């Protein structure tokens, strides 16, 4: 991604050239939609969430400190928007019911079982408290290293390690023998 392009576009937008925001959207739409998709596994909903993140970005563009990477600021803002979005849309069911509904014991094909297993894990992750869910999504689902995850979440690397550890423990507790 173009760090200089981000800086130039932000300065132009803040200077009144609103149409330059399109450059930011073009550069970051794919990554923001992909991040949202990791949370909801629904392309139209992920696109809606990314659009909401861009609206917030436009409104708060003046808050970006140019000494920081624009991508770091944008991803932190997007994560906050996604958290709020998910809190408003959380279905009234608990994770046990959702996880149980994904298991089809009659299925004997290994490929189908693996697919259901991955979906069960993803679904269960979506019900974790957000501090653990966010760490797991960025680190595992977005395949980021510890340092990048810490920057995106705005916390020290040690905090990320602790959240990942606790998140994995919660997953083990909630999934129990379902994955065996």
C-alpha atoms as one frame of an Amber mdcrd trajectory, in Angstrom:
protein
   0.000   0.000   0.000   1.149   3.525  -0.717   1.974   5.343   2.494   2.782
   8.515   0.585  -0.451   8.194  -1.397  -2.394   8.016   1.860  -0.651  11.106
   3.237  -1.184  13.046   0.007  -4.855  12.092  -0.233  -5.544  12.901   3.426
  -3.901  16.326   3.084  -5.908  17.000  -0.086  -9.216  15.963   1.511  -8.520
  18.086   4.577  -7.662  20.954   2.212 -11.102  20.754   0.617 -10.551  18.317
  -2.265 -13.199  15.871  -1.068 -13.060  13.794  -4.255  -9.534  12.678  -3.260
 -11.110  10.478  -0.570 -11.778   8.072  -3.442  -8.059   7.258  -3.519  -8.208
   6.169   0.119 -11.287   4.061  -0.540  -9.714   2.440  -3.604  -6.548   1.516
  -1.679  -8.227   0.234   1.479 -11.631  -1.114   0.450 -10.387  -4.655  -0.160
  -8.516  -4.985   3.148 -11.387  -3.475   5.170 -14.005  -5.699   3.517 -11.778
  -8.726   4.125 -11.370  -7.820   7.782 -15.138  -7.379   8.202 -15.756 -10.673
   6.389 -13.581 -12.435   8.956 -16.114 -11.339  11.564 -19.393 -12.008   9.758
 -18.629 -14.448   6.892 -21.182 -12.630   4.735 -19.904 -10.561   1.784 -22.782
  -8.028   1.529 -22.728  -7.468   5.291 -18.926  -7.120   5.257 -19.220  -4.521
   2.484 -21.817  -2.634   4.537 -19.506  -2.694   7.559 -16.551  -1.446   5.488
 -18.704   1.342   4.077 -19.605   2.381   7.619 -15.889   2.357   8.503 -15.156
   4.680   5.567 -17.915   7.058   6.668 -16.334   7.206  10.138 -12.901   7.610
   8.552 -14.078  10.576   6.493 -15.668  12.221   9.525 -12.596  11.704  11.716
  -9.875  12.202   9.123  -8.700  15.330  10.913  -7.830  13.158  13.937  -5.163
  11.163  12.098  -1.695  12.065  13.305   0.542  12.057  10.253   3.531  10.712
  12.197   1.632   7.401  12.558   0.910   5.001   9.711  -2.447   5.775   8.131
  -3.184   2.054   7.823  -2.736   1.550  11.574  -5.140   4.386  12.339  -7.648
   3.190   9.720  -7.643  -0.426  10.929  -8.061   0.643  14.568 -10.980   2.853
  13.556 -12.497   0.043  11.454 -12.198  -2.440  14.317 -14.104  -0.043  16.573
 -16.804   0.412  13.939 -17.067  -3.367  13.452 -17.359  -3.953  17.206 -20.188
  -1.429  17.472 -21.883  -2.861  14.417 -21.732  -6.399  15.798 -22.991  -5.356
  19.229 -26.075  -3.864  17.585 -26.687  -6.940  15.417 -25.837  -9.725  17.884
 -28.443 -12.475  17.547 -30.317 -13.378  20.745 -28.887 -16.896  20.853 -25.953
 -18.165  22.856 -22.823 -19.788  21.445 -23.769 -23.284  22.603 -26.931 -23.296
  20.507 -25.100 -21.803  17.524 -22.221 -24.269  17.812 -24.565 -27.254  18.201
 -26.469 -26.236  15.091 -23.309 -26.533  13.003 -22.544 -30.132  13.867 -24.090
 -32.751  11.645 -23.136 -36.137  13.112 -24.471 -38.012  10.105 -21.816 -36.470
   7.850 -19.020 -38.936   7.159 -17.011 -37.132   4.497 -13.766 -35.809   5.945
 -13.830 -32.676   3.797 -17.305 -31.711   4.937 -16.338 -32.401   8.545 -13.252
 -30.158   8.250 -15.334 -27.399   6.719 -17.931 -27.666   9.493 -15.164 -27.742
  12.092 -13.627 -24.513  10.755 -17.044 -22.857  10.621 -17.799 -23.999  14.172
 -14.573 -22.415  15.385 -15.243 -19.180  13.503 -18.794 -19.013  14.806 -17.660
 -19.649  18.375 -14.961 -16.970  18.031 -17.688 -14.499  17.062 -19.296 -15.019
  20.489 -16.122 -14.401  22.478 -15.806 -11.131  24.409 -14.520  -8.540  21.957
 -11.052  -8.134  23.482 -10.335 -11.823  22.851 -12.284 -12.013  19.585 -10.398
  -9.062  18.085  -7.007 -10.457  19.017  -7.868 -13.857  17.507  -9.359 -12.390
  14.329  -6.411 -10.109  13.608  -3.699 -12.595  14.635  -5.104 -15.848  13.240
  -7.761 -15.010  10.664  -5.914 -12.012   9.199  -2.619 -13.928   9.615  -0.746
 -11.045  11.238   2.302 -11.283  13.455   2.263 -10.308  17.126   3.720  -6.836
  16.569   1.221  -5.942  13.828  -1.670  -7.282  15.885  -0.550  -5.157  18.840
  -0.348  -2.044  16.677  -3.753  -2.645  15.089  -5.374  -3.216  18.465  -3.481
  -0.352  20.083  -2.151  -2.446  22.963   1.288  -3.786  23.957   2.463  -7.104
  22.507   2.333  -8.708  25.963  -1.334  -7.796  26.216  -1.976  -9.417  22.836
  -0.226 -12.598  24.013  -2.386 -12.677  27.130  -5.577 -12.068  25.141  -4.697
 -14.770  22.624  -3.983 -17.220  25.432  -7.233 -16.432  27.246  -9.181 -16.475
  23.970  -7.858 -19.947  23.130  -8.790 -21.129  26.640 -12.320 -19.806  26.207
 -12.582 -21.560  22.846 -11.472 -24.848  24.393 -14.037 -24.447  27.178 -16.866
 -23.575  24.812 -16.102 -26.146  22.174 -15.179 -28.950  24.544 -15.384 -32.341
  22.886 -17.246 -31.075  19.826 -14.000 -30.858  17.901 -12.697 -34.299  18.848
